[in-house]
Amino acid sequence: MLPPALPRRFIGSKVLPTDRISSHFSKIHDEVLEHLMHLPGAKVTVRVDIEVSVPDGIPDDKQRVIKENATSLKFSAAEFEG
């Protein structure tokens, strides 16, 4: 009898509280990613999704700065919606 096959993928998702985002992400790195990244042959992809709603709209000057920063940081997608 063969032993049961081990899982080959891990997929996780979490909404981070907006206070102390970096410390929450650091904890995810330390307590989850570190264990996965050191597995032989592991191919790890970390994706960051940002969703913001502003009732009165996002001013033009903020849009410009955010778009420039997102471009500089090489975001694969960065859009504003009506």
Summary of the structure (lengths in Angstrom):
residues: 82
radius of gyration: 18.2
end to end distance: 59.0
largest distance: 65.8
contacts: 94
relative contact order: 0.06
helix: 37%
strand: 0%
